[in-house]
Amino acid sequence: MSAAVVAGLATMARAVPITITLAASPPVSPGDPYAITVILSAPEPVTNVAHVQLDYSLSSPGAVDVNSDECVAGSPLCSALPLEFNPPGSPVYARLTAQLPSSAVITPEGVAFITLNAVVPPGATTISVMGPSTTDNLNGAYIATADGTVWDNGLPGAEQVLGGQITLPPMDAFVLTAANPPMQSPFAPGQPFRDVLQTGAGASLTHGIGGVGTPDEGAISFGQISVTFSAAPHPAPTVSNVAITCTDLAANGPADCPAVANVAGNGSGPYVITLTGAIPPRECTSLMFAGAQPGGQKLQYQSLPGDVTLNGIANTLDLLGLIQALNDGSANEPANWARYNVDRSTQAAGRVNTQDLLRLVQLLNGVRTTQPFNGATAAPCP
C-alpha cells in the first residue's frame, strides 16, 4: 500500500465493523492440524475491493502452532497473489495482505478469506483469531476499495480488538475394534479373556499370552498380541507409547510384568505386539494405547491356569468340568481348545484327551508349573 493511501486513512476511514467469523474442520488424526477458515463480512456490501489486510494471532487453551496459511480456493479476497506476511511464517502474529482486482465484493453473509492450519494441544476446545489491540489506524483488519475508501474496524486512535472464536468440532474417536487374543472371553461374555492353560512344561513361566512360541489354540493366538482400531491411531502404536501394567495380587512387585519388545503394523492395523515374556499368572495385565481416543483405551487379559470353568477360582470343580466337556465332545471343538487343551498339545486329532486331565491335576498340585493353583483366584481387572 502506498504511503499516500496510508496517510489518508485517517480522513477516509469509516467506523464500519469488519467482522471475523471462523469455520473449522477437524483433523483426520489427533495431532494433525485443524483447518480454521477465516471469514470476513461487513454489515452492508463492500464493492470494488482492492486491498485486504488482516493482522492476526491465534490463541487457544495451551500452545498453538500454525504451519501454513492458504488462500481459500475460489475466494475473491485471496485469489490475487502474492500474499504478504510480516513477519513471514510467524505462528504468533502475522500481517496478511492481498492486492485484489476491483471486482471483489465483501457481503454481509461473509467471504472466506484464508485457511490457517492450526495444530492445537490435546484437550483444547476453542480457538480464536484475534487482531492486535493498537492505537493506530491499522488495528486488526481493514478493507480498502478502489476509490480509496477504507472500511476499518475502528477509527484512528480507537483501541480495538478484532477477532472471532470457534468451538472446535470433535475429532473422531479411534477405538479398539478387534484383538487376538480377543478383548472379551468367548466363553464368558463380558469378562476379559482369561488364559487357563499351562504355564509351560516346567517350573518356569514360558507359555501364556505374550510368551513367544506358545502354540495357538484354533483361531486364538497366544505368542503375540494383535490389535485393530476403528481408524489409524495417532500416534501409531510403538514400543515407547504402548504402556503395560500388571496387578500385584501375588505381592511380588512389578518384576514379573512383561514389557513391550516390538510393535509392527500400520494404518488402522492389525498391529502385532511382541512382549518380553508371558503375562503373570493370577494377575490382570493391561495394555494402554496412546493413540486410541478419547483418553486412551485398555486391552486387558487375565491368567489363571486350571480355571477351565472360568468361575475365577481353580479347584477340583475344574476337573469335573473338563470330564464333562470330554464326554459330550465339546472339549475337542477347535473353538474350545483355548479353554480345554490344558497341556497345549498340537496334534490334529483328539487334541484334548485324558492327558489334559492329568495336566490339570498337576497344575492344581503345583507339579511342573510356577505354583500350586488349587484354590488360586484371578485378580480383577481395574
Secondary structure, 3 states (H helix, E strand, C coil): CCHHHHHCHHHHEEECCCEEEEEEECCCCCCCCEEEEEEEECCCCEEEEEEEEEEEEEECCCCCEEEEEEECCCCCCCCCCCCEEECCCCCCCEEEEEEEEEEEEECCCCEEEEEEEEECCCCCCEEEEECCCECCCCCCEEEEECCCCEEECCCCCCCECCEEEEECCCCCCCCEEEEECCCECCCCCCCEEEECCCCCCCCCCCCCCCCCCCCCECCECCCCEEEEECCCCCCCCCCCCEEEEECCCCCCHHHHCCCEEEEECCCCCCEEEEECCCCCCCCEEEEEECCCCCCCEEEEEEECCCCCCCCCECCHHHHHHHHHHHHHCHHHCHHHHHHHCCCCCCCCCCCCCHHHHHHHHHHHHCCCCCCCCCCCECCCCC
